[in-house]
């Protein structure tokens, strides 16, 4: 059994300032709090095929969640989202919006709506800890880790492969030398296998005697027979015949070289290896730079913040251009200077930056400032 709150969306470009719903869940609605959604366009159900539907939730205590919806009816545009037990602990008014990411690169955002979570009598003393979760980040982290492992293994395999190829001769070249040597040896054997006294004439013998001495000729024959550069031994011939043909090996090398799952293209490598260009964060409301100037930069699909800032909590202390901010905003944990404590850095989608201290009772720790050394991934549909 579920407590289900329904919300309908008509996808259009009409201006709206959001809406407040009468949906209310309780902190003890364990496994039973569900939001259901229906999507229409021009009064017709909006199909949800080839789309990843996300819900963005901003709780009253600053907690931030972004998770996938469960699509229940693709043809009639219906989806749902079940609130976790952890989310139900963040009581108060909740702001939410839906984002639809299509596989062709398009994205749609709905107007935000609100609902509430009320404390039950037995939960009057609970104090939730601010939290955030974005399932896209977990997927990105696992994907990058797996890609790095595969690239490292592939590079090592290629290094060994090309070292072997450089150290050996091609099979066709070796086979030609082997065939030529075998033909010469057979001719030599056929000519000298029997007694020369019975097979050459006196004139031929005289002609032979006028030539190089047999011992000198034999030395040359022996030297030729022992010339490892011109001959292939039986063991070498057997080893060569057991190897793969050069054309087959080349096909594997070509297939490996073109495998985009295991390689980084020159454009990707240029993006990742290129130096980021930093600009100073515009400080506001009395905020000041600490030991390092607060700066920002865009690097590939990431926003980089770095530096040291001194500011009061709960105020906008600075801003960056809106096009550098992740779509839908983000909340990042940052360390306090010299205390071992942490605070929450809130990045709004308009580029404003604010520090939210998780424990106001211990705000004396904030005097040393905050370190902004973080990397934030842009959301799908963003401007990166």
N, C-alpha and C positions, 0 to 999 in steps of 0.2 A: 504494500500500500504506500502511496506517495501523496504528499502535499504538493500539488502542481499549480504553478502560477503561469498563466498564458500571456504571451506578448505577441502582437501582430505587427508586421512591418510592411509598408508599401514602398517599394524601391523607386524613388523618383528624385528630382532635383529641387523640390519645393523646400523653402527654408523652414527650419524647425529648431526650437531651443531645447529640445529634449522633453521628456515627460516624466511625471511622477506617478507610479502605479500604486495600487493598494495592496500589492503582494507583501506578505510578512511571513517569515519563517522564525522558528525558535532555536535557541542554542542546543536544545535537546532533540531536534529533529534528525536523529542519527540515521543516515541512509535512506531518508524519506523526503528530502527537500529537492524538488525538481522544477526547473524552468522549461517551459515548452514554447517553441517559436513557430510562427507561420509567416512565409514570405510571399508577397504578391507584387505584380507589376502591371499597371493599367487594369487593375481589378481581376487579373488572371494569375493563378498560382505560378510562382517563379521556380523552374526546375533547378535542382541542386546537383546535377550531374557534373563531373569533372571539376569539383570545387572543394576546397578545404575551408570549412567554416570555423572561425575562432570567436571566442568570447573574451573580452577584456574586462576585468573586475578591479575597481579601485575601492578599497574598504575605508571606513572612517578613521582607522588608526594608521593609515598610510600603506597598508599591505597592498600588494599588486600581484594579480594573477592573470596569465594569458594561457588559455587551454583550448583544445579542440571540442567542437560540438559533436554530438552523435546524430547523424542524419537518419531519420526514421522513415521518410517518404521522399525519395528524390524527385519523383514526377510531380508531386503536389506541394513541394517546397516546405517540408516540415522537418524540424530538428529539435533536440532537447539537450539539456545540460543538468547533471546531478551534482549538487554542492557536496563537497567532501566534509567529513567531520571536522577537519582542521579549519576549513573555511568558515564553518558555522560558529567557531569561537570568536571571530572578528565581528562582534555585534555593532549595531548602529546602521546608518544609512549607507547603502552600497550603490555606487555609480557603475553602470555597465553599458557596453556597446558591442555590436556584432560586426565582424569583418569577414567578407567572403573573398577568398583568393582562388582565382581560376587558373587552370593549368596553362592557358594561353598567355599568361602574364597580366591579365586584367585583375583589378581588385575593386571591391565596393565596400563602403563603410556606412553603417546605419547611424541614425541619431541616437544619442545615449538615453537611457531610461534609468530609473532608480527603483529599488525595493529596499526592504529593511529586515534586519535580524534582531530579534528582541531576546533579552536574557530571561531565562526561567528563574523561579524563586531559588532553586538550589545552585544557580550559577551567578548569584549576585556578587560574589567575591572574586570571580575570575578576572584576571588581567592578561589579555592576550599579548603575545610578542609580535611586533611588526614583522611581516614575512613577505616574500615575493617568489613567484615561480613562473617561468616562461618555458613551455615545453619545446619551443623552437631552439633555445640555447642548449638544452640537453642533447637534442638531435645533432646540432652543429658540432658540439664538443666531441661526441662519439664518432661522427663522420670524419672530422679532421684527424683524430687520433688513429683511426683505422687507415686513412689515406697515407699518413706519414709512415706507418709501419710497412705498408705495401711498397711505397716508393723506395724506402731504405733497402728492402729485400730485393727489389727489382734492380736497383743500381749495383748491388753486390753481385747478382747473377750475371748482369751484362759485363761487369769488369772481368769476371773469371772467363766468360765466354770469349770475349775479344782477346784476352791474353792467350787462350788456347789457339784461336784462329791465327794470330800473328806468329805463333811458334811453329806452325806446321805448313807444309806445302799443299797445294790443291790436289785433290784426288786424280783429276785428269792428267796433270803434269807428271805425277808420280807413276801413273799407269803407263804413260807413253815411254818413260825411261825404262820401266821394268820390261815392257814388250820389246824395246830395242835391244836391251841387254840379253834377253832370252834368245832373240833371233841370232845375235852374234855368237852366243855360246853354242847354240845348236849347229850353226855353220862351222864353227871351229871344231866341234866334236865330230861332225860328219867327215871333215877333211882330214883329221889327225887320229881318228880312232884306230885305223888299221896301219899296218906296216908301210911306211912311205916308200920302201924299196920296191914294193909290188905295185904301186899305184902311180908313180911318176916316171917319165921317160928320162933318158940320159941327158937330153937337152934341157929338160925341166930341172933335173938335178944340178946340171952345170949352172943354170940360171939362178937356182936357189943358193948354190954355193957362193955365187958372186955377190949375193945379197948379204944382209947383216947376219952375223953368226947366230946359230940357234940359241946359244946361251943368252945373247943380248936380246933376241926376240922373246925368249921365255921370260926374261926379266920384265919386259914391257907387258907381256900377257899377264904375268902375275900381278904387276902393279895395277893393270886395268881391272883384273878380277877383284882386287882388294880395294878398289876405289869406291868408298861408301857414298861419295857424292853422285856417282853415275849408276849405282846399282841399288836395288831394293831386296832385302833379305826375305826369306820365306815368312819369317815372323812378322816383318813389317807389312808384307803383302796381305797376310791374314788379318792384321790389325786394321789396315786400310779398308779391306773388303767388308769388315764388320761395322765400319762407321756409316753414318748417314750420308746420303748423297749431298753434294754442295747445293743443288737446287732445293732439296728438302730443308736443309739447314737455313738457306736464305729465306725461304717462305716463313719459317718460324721466327727468324730475326725480324723480317718485315712486319709480321703480325704483331710481334711484341712491341716493335717501335711505334706501331699505329694504335696500340691499345690505350685509349684515352682514360680508362679507369686507373691505369698504373703510371701514367706520366703526367707531367705538368707542361702545358703548352708554353711556347715562348712568351705569348701575351700574358698568361697567368703568372709566369715566373717574373716578368717585368713588373707586374703589379705588386707581387709580394716582395720582391727585392728592392723596389724603388723606395727612395727616402720620402717620408711624409713631410709635407710643408705645414709648419705650425703657425698659428696666429694667436695673439693674446686674447684671453677671455675678457669681455667688458665687465668690469667689477661695478657693483651698485650698492646703495644703502650702507655706505661706510665700510664695506669689505676691503681688505688690503692684502697684497701679496706677502707671503711669508718668506721662508728661506729660498724658495724657487718661484719664478713667475708662473702663474696659472695660464696654461695654453691649451689649444685644441687643434686637431687635424683630422682629415678624412684619409683612411688608408684602406684601399680596396672596398670591401663591404663592412668596414668597421669605423666607428668614431673613437678617437683616442683623446683622453683627457689626462693632463699631467701638471704637476706643480704643487704648490703649498699655499693655502688661503686661510686667512683669519677673518672670521665673521660670526655673528650671532646666529643661533638656530632659529628656524621658523620664519626666515625672511628670504626674499629673492636676493642672493648675493652677487649674481652675475648672469650673463646670457651669452649664447652663441647663435649664429644664424640658424633660422628655423630649418633650412634645408639640410643642416648637419645633424639635426635631432632625429632619433629613431621614431618611426610612426607609432603613435599611441603613447609615447613617453616611455620612461624606464625608471627603475629604482635600483641603486647599486650601493653595496656596503663599502664604506671607506674607513681607514684607521685614523684615530686621533693621535696627535703629536705627543709622544713621550708618555702615554698612559696605558697603552695596551687595549684601550677601549675602541669602540666603533660607533659610527653614526650612519644614517641613511642619506645618500645623495639622490635627490629626485631630479630627473631630467624631464621637463615638460616638452610636449611636442611642438611648442612655439619657440623652443630654445632657452627658456628661463631655467635657472639652476637654483636649488634650495637645499639646505641641510636640515634634516629632521632628526633630533636627538632621541633615541629610543627610551631613555630613562631620565626624565626631567629632574628627578630628585638628586641626581648626581651631575648636574650641569656644570659644576666647578671644573670638571675635566676639560671643558671646551676651550680654555684660555690659550692652549698651545697651537690651535688651528687644526687643519685637516689636510691629509695627503690625497690628491685627486688622480693618482696613477691607476687609471682603469681603462679597459677596452670594452666597448659596447657594440654589439652586432645590430645592424639595421634590420627592421622587421620586413617581411615580405610585403611588397607594395610600397615600400619607402622610396626615398630619392637617391639612395646610394647606387 
